């Protein structure tokens, strides 16, 4: 639960700019795409609202002291099985909390409220790509456990599913597809869109070397072999997957947690 008294309500047209600015603030230091210069999540929110996949009933804001401090947005997605049968599901994201209020349970309140609304609307399940050590606490499981893969046929720790209706995914197997807008964001468009907001100093992602220098040689080599370049990308890898690497022991995990925390990243179970 949130540590502060917040109000959850549906987003309105008048909220659009404030929500996009909030999303920008929330992700300014958190983007992790290779080759990115700035975050593009605020552009994604802007574009999602114009798609047929957008679910306006599930675009929700969290208010505190008459100010929007949190937001979650949903879009329709689908699983297609081997017989070309399509099953309509949901995905959410971005989910944003203003940096000043992060760590106070705002995101959990938004998710729980939106899950109840989605159930009321009759949706079956939610599938996301998210932090693998966080979302299981909200009830998410590996999508692969349900027989669901990405459209490329892959499954991994950050690809997760949550049943909104009991047993909803027991008979739904196949490949997962989200709206194409998620895959069509260009940095040049994000930088042009960003001109609508007050100027901010460009954030330089923290390189992985600040972590590697604290690890033993063998553990360092194991992490280097993953090809991770920044701590933000490191944050998307689960503790379970790193423990499976050769020469990554309990001490290594403790060191990784400590360094990630020092630089503002919540990582690990």
C-alpha angles and dihedrals in degrees: 000000000000118000090220133053106259134173120224118206141152117278117252132203089256089060096056100097094041091050092049091049090048091051090050091052093047095051102031092102097026108063115121109179113128111250095017120142098186135006118273101195093104089055089048091055090049093050097042091062089063096053129094087234093064115112106205093186088065099046097104135175131204115218129198124177089354091302128112107241101160141031140179126190129194135198134184118259134172148216119220117200130208091273092054092252111152125216119193115226137156139250128190132206159167095039110184139191122181109254091240090062102036116126093033098099098259093131092050092052091049092049096047092047092047092048090056091048091048090052090050089052090052101249115155106211148344124234122190145170104228149130104314097210094050111042097055085068086064092053100268121144132193108284088223090066087067094047093256122135136176116270087265090057096253134130130191141162097274092053104087143165137205124196112224092186120043110266092359094142098041092099099027111096129156145067124334125228130187128189113290092238088081090061099040102065113127125197092227089056092047091051092049092047090048090065087077090071135063112283117267132189109258112253117232110212115241109252121238090238091081086066099037093057089063096053131085115261094255094047090046091055091049092053093043090055088064090068093228114160105183141030089243090062090044088057090064092061117089125236088235093058093049093048087057091061119099115262095010103125136172091276090053091051092050090050092049091050092049095049094044090050091049090058095044102262121130105216136165134023 
